[in-house]
Amino acid sequence: MSISVLDALRPAKKPALLGLVVVVGLFVGAWVHGKYFSDRSPIQPIEFSHRIHATDNEIPCQHCHIYADRTPVAGVPSVSKCMGCHNSVPSVRESPEILKLATYWENREPIPWIKVYDVPDYVHFTHKRHIKAGLACQECHGPVETMDRITRVASMRMPWCVDCHTERNVEHGRDCWTCHK
């Protein structure tokens, strides 16, 4: 009596099909999570539009991110800085987002912004050096001035940074790569 290969594989048919469905499901789930639920573009407590501020009103990045050229962090504007402008713009005072801003101001609370770009604490990064080297904010953060909601466009991981330093022939970047390959 001989058994064909197809007959011998018949018991493995259901588990193989189930395994394929699981693998496809994992890939689809990862894609959906990355596209719709990751922190690449978190919903902020106030829907702040960089397009309106930076493009329409031509406010330069460092007007609000005042520490970028002096410290490791760029900083976010204080509620008082925001209200300084929005108190004098009567046409937008009643918008829902400005009313949220006014509530933070009246309650003397900072706006609990959710970081879009963050590096681990052990990473020594400074905005100051990059600004002084002449890099535009858009080189790392993308076309922020066109974004209604900030979306992370770069990984900010070691290989990404080292590639940039290598392309620009920055000695420090190549030194990092010797240990962090």
Helices and strands as residue ranges (DSSP letters): H 5-9, G 10-12, H 13-32, I 33-37, H 50-50, I 51-56, H 61-64, H 79-86, G 90-92, H 96-106, H 127-132, H 138-141, G 144-146, H 158-167, H 171-179
